[in-house]
Each structure stands twice: as structure tokens, then as C-alpha cells.
């Protein structure tokens, strides 16, 4: 059964006009498509998809407060807040905002969402630095990506650190490579007696500025290998990713119980390994 209703074209056009009216411009060719409105929906148990169609934002709820992971683009913040309300939850009950990595397409809306919620933001040391000072110079995409708006009240995580909000416990797993601050998140969601292991795995694509080369950077390549091992070793019943298509979210939703796939994290890791292999091969040719 399809649980991902598309919004009518008129709604998409109105959202685009609203962005223009607020003086917002998209910093990339894909941003307008990524920010296409998406009706929110339940992933499993107390976990919900609340982002636009092309960029993940995940809400995990409890009667003692909620957690939000990722804020998508700056122009996505109002859409995410509206999706939270559409599900019947109060934006003001979000107590913690987490992040996978600090690029503008996943963290651009965090500053505005923090204003709306009053929540504390949790991030890796590398990402916390980016929130304070802009894009760090050791980012492979440095010079080609927009810095995110500065974020205050940021708590710095350790690898394996746990963020608690009421009964909720989310574990941070550092998975650098795409950025130095890459962080994946795990938690359990229950539907009655059945509890599943949820994984929100950060991007692991070797994307860079035009002149950047991954070849000859053993420390960075070691980070990728460590991240592959970390993700491959996680209990993984339901995989979600910051770019939903990277984990075939929309296709999986078409199948009965299609999101439940314990092999999904392994396939995600192998696909990521193959992309890096091809990138290194291309660098060798050129």
C-alpha cells in the first residue's frame, strides 16, 4: 500500500511562491526539487517522517518530549514544523534536535527550528564547529557549499554518546567520510510488543569540490572504512537515510512491511563502498 501521498501541484507552486516572498533562494540546482512538500507519515511505532520529499527529517515522539533528526534546507523549516503539527504533535514539545552532518541541505533549517522549539541541538565536535563558524576547511566540498546559519545551545557528543529525552534514548555513531562530522543514529521503536531497531544512517558518498582528490588521503579513506564497519555492524531492522532515495525509501514503502529489511544496512554499505571505489578509479584515470 502506498503511504507516501504526493501533494498537489498547486501546493508545490504555493510553497515555491512563499519561499520567494520570504526572500529565500535555493543555493543549489536540486534544492527546489528536494524541498517538494511531502505529507508526513509513520515509519514505525513512534517514529515519523516529517521532512520534504527529497530530504529526510525524522520525528521520534514520547509523552515526555520529542526528538527531531535533521532540519533539511533553511526553507524547509516551516514545512517540517507544519508536518509535525499535522501529525497532532506540538513543535514546542521537541526537546532535542540531532544532526547527521552540517551541510546546508540537512542542517540548514536547524537554526530556525531551534527558534520554534527552544530545543537543545546535539552534534559531533566537527559539526559543532561548523555550526559555530561555518563550513570547516577540511570538508571535501569546501568552497562549493553554503555555510549553515549559526546555531546556539549546541551540546557536543562523543562517539557512542546517548541523547535522552524522557523514555527516548538515541545513540550517536560517528560515521565520517562524506564530512568529518558525519553521525548516524540508532534507537528502538515499538508497536505493541514488537520493537524494531531503527537506523538513520548518514551519507557516505565521496562528493567533493572540483579539485579535491580522495586519492592520497589515507586518513580520510580510513574514516570511510571505519564508517562502513560501524554501519555494517549495527542491528538494523529499518534503515532511513538523509536522502531517502539512497535507501530506496519510496520503493520500499510500496511493499507490505517493506520498510522492515535487516539486510538494508549491509546493502547501503556495499553501495557506498562501490561509489568510493569508482571515484578512486576515476581519479587514477584523470
BELPE-V501815 format. One record per pair of residues at least 4 apart in sequence whose ideal C-beta (glycine too) atoms are under 7 Angstrom apart, sorted by sequence separation. I is the first residue (numbers start at 0). J is the second residue. D is the distance in whole Angstrom. If there is no record, write none. Layout:
i = [I I]
j = [J J]
d = [D D]
This chain:
i = [6 8 9 10 11 12 13 14 15 16 17 26 29 30 42 50 61 71 75 76 77 78 79 80 81 82 84 88 102 103 108 109 110 111 112 122 123 124 125 126 127 128 129 134 140 156 163 175 177 189 207 216 217 218 219 220 221 222 223 224 225 226 227 228 244 247 248 253 262 263 264 265 266 267 268 269 270 271 272 273 274 275 276 277 278 279 280 281 6 18 25 42 50 60 70 83 100 101 113 122 129 136 163 175 176 189 240 243 244 252 25 41 42 50 59 70 84 99 129 175 188 213 240 243 251 252 40 49 58 59 83 98 113 128 134 161 162 174 187 188 213 239 251 39 40 71 98 122 161 173 174 187 205 238 39 48 49 58 70 161 173 174 187 188 239 251 39 80 125 134 172 187 46 47 56 57 98 109 159 160 171 172 185 186 56 57 134 159 185 37 46 56 96 133 158 171 172 185 37 45 55 56 158 170 36 37 45 56 156 158 169 170 183 184 15 35 36 45 96 170 183 34 35 54 96 130 169 183 246 33 35 54 129 131 168 183 34 50 130 167 182 33 51 130 181 203 32 33 50 54 237 246 14 96 237 238 56 65 93 95 130 203 236 11 51 94 95 96 97 98 177 11 50 58 90 91 93 101 177 236 238 10 67 70 90 91 95 100 127 177 235 238 51 65 174 176 177 60 64 65 98 101 127 235 50 65 66 67 68 69 79 101 174 177 235 238 6 49 64 69 120 200 66 72 122 124 233 6 72 76 80 120 49 71 75 79 119 120 121 122 123 231 4 49 71 73 122 230 231 72 73 76 80 119 121 198 69 70 71 72 76 3 70 71 113 198 230 231 2 34 70 73 109 110 196 200 230 33 47 70 110 196 198 202 34 107 110 138 196 197 198 199 200 201 202 34 103 106 109 121 138 195 227 30 36 70 102 103 137 195 39 103 135 227 67 181 227 39 101 176 39 175 176 183 185 23 54 123 176 23 54 129 175 174 223 125 126 125 174 18 174 123 172 122 123 172 195 200 97 143 213 214 140 142 198 213 95 139 140 141 200 204 139 140 203 214 95 139 205 213 214 94 204 205 212 33 97 139 205 30 73 102 26 100 101 100 101 100 100 99 100 99 98 99 97 66 66 65 64 99 63 64 66 100 63 99 100 61 62 63 66 61 61 61 59 68 26 59 68 105 46 57 99 45 44 43 44 44 43 46 43 43 69 57 55 55 55 54 54 55 53 43 42 42 43 42 3 3 2 1 1]
j = [10 12 13 14 15 16 17 18 19 20 21 30 33 34 46 54 65 75 79 80 81 82 83 84 85 86 88 92 106 107 112 113 114 115 116 126 127 128 129 130 131 132 133 138 144 160 167 179 181 193 211 220 221 222 223 224 225 226 227 228 229 230 231 232 248 251 252 257 266 267 268 269 270 271 272 273 274 275 276 277 278 279 280 281 282 283 284 285 11 23 30 47 55 65 75 88 105 106 118 127 134 141 168 180 181 194 245 248 249 257 31 47 48 56 65 76 90 105 135 181 194 219 246 249 257 258 47 56 65 66 90 105 120 135 141 168 169 181 194 195 220 246 258 47 48 79 106 130 169 181 182 195 213 246 48 57 58 67 79 170 182 183 196 197 248 260 49 90 135 144 182 197 57 58 67 68 109 120 170 171 182 183 196 197 68 69 146 171 197 50 59 69 109 146 171 184 185 198 51 59 69 70 172 184 51 52 60 71 171 173 184 185 198 199 31 51 52 61 112 186 199 51 52 71 113 147 186 200 263 51 53 72 147 149 186 201 53 69 149 186 201 53 71 150 201 223 53 54 71 75 258 267 36 118 259 260 79 88 116 118 153 226 259 35 75 118 119 120 121 122 201 36 75 83 115 116 118 126 202 261 263 36 93 96 116 117 121 126 153 203 261 264 78 92 201 203 204 88 92 93 126 129 155 263 79 94 95 96 97 98 108 130 203 206 264 267 36 79 94 99 150 230 97 103 153 155 264 38 104 108 112 152 82 104 108 112 152 153 154 155 156 264 38 83 105 107 156 264 265 107 108 111 115 154 156 233 105 106 107 108 112 40 107 108 150 235 267 268 40 72 108 111 147 148 234 238 268 72 86 109 149 235 237 241 74 147 150 178 236 237 238 239 240 241 242 75 144 147 150 162 179 236 268 72 78 112 144 145 179 237 82 147 179 271 112 226 272 85 147 222 86 222 223 230 233 73 104 173 226 74 105 180 226 226 275 179 180 180 229 74 230 180 229 180 182 233 259 264 162 208 278 279 206 208 264 279 162 206 207 208 267 271 207 208 271 282 164 208 274 282 283 164 274 275 282 104 169 211 278 104 148 178 103 177 178 178 180 180 181 181 182 182 182 183 184 162 164 164 164 199 164 165 167 201 165 201 202 164 165 166 169 165 166 167 167 184 145 186 199 241 188 199 241 188 188 188 189 190 190 197 195 197 241 239 239 240 241 241 242 243 242 237 237 239 258 258 249 252 252 252 253]
d = [4 6 6 6 7 6 6 7 7 6 6 6 5 6 4 5 7 3 6 6 6 6 7 7 6 7 7 6 6 4 5 6 7 7 6 4 7 7 7 6 6 6 7 5 5 4 7 5 5 7 4 6 6 7 7 7 6 6 6 7 6 6 6 6 7 5 6 6 6 6 6 6 6 6 6 6 7 7 6 6 6 6 6 6 6 7 7 6 6 4 3 6 5 5 7 5 6 5 6 5 6 5 6 7 6 4 4 4 7 6 5 5 6 3 6 6 6 6 6 5 7 6 4 6 4 7 7 5 6 5 5 7 6 6 6 5 5 5 5 6 7 6 5 6 6 6 5 6 7 7 7 7 5 5 6 6 5 6 7 5 6 5 6 5 7 7 5 5 7 6 7 7 6 5 7 4 6 6 7 5 5 5 7 5 7 7 5 7 7 7 5 5 6 4 7 6 7 5 5 6 6 6 7 7 6 4 5 5 5 4 5 5 7 5 7 6 7 7 6 7 6 5 4 4 6 7 5 5 6 6 6 7 7 7 6 5 7 7 6 7 6 3 6 4 4 7 6 5 5 6 5 6 6 5 6 7 5 6 4 6 5 6 6 6 5 6 6 5 5 5 7 6 7 6 5 6 5 4 4 6 4 6 5 7 6 7 6 6 5 6 6 5 6 5 5 5 6 6 6 5 6 4 5 6 6 7 5 5 5 6 6 6 7 7 4 6 4 5 4 6 5 6 6 7 6 5 6 6 6 4 7 6 4 7 5 7 5 5 5 7 6 7 5 5 6 4 6 6 6 5 6 4 6 6 6 6 5 6 7 6 5 6 7 5 6 5 7 5 5 6 3 7 7 4 4 6 5 7 6 4 7 6 7 6 6 5 5 6 5 5 5 5 5 7 7 6 6 5 6 5 7 4 5 6 6 5 6 5 6 6 4 5 7 7 7 7 6 6 6 5 5 4 4 6 6 6 6 6 5 5 7 7 6 4 6 4 3 3 6 5 6 4 5 7 5 7 7 7 6 5 6 6 6 5 6 6 5 7 6 6 6 7 4 5 4 4 5 7 6 7 7 5 6 5 5 7 7 5 4 7 7 7 6 6 7 4 6 5 5 7 7 6 7 7 6 7 5 7 5 7 7 5 6 6 2 4 7 7 7 6 6 5 5 5 6 6 4 6 6 5 4 6 5 5 3 5 5 5 6 6 6 7 6 6 6 6 5 7 7 6 7 6 6 7 7 6 6 5 5 7 6]
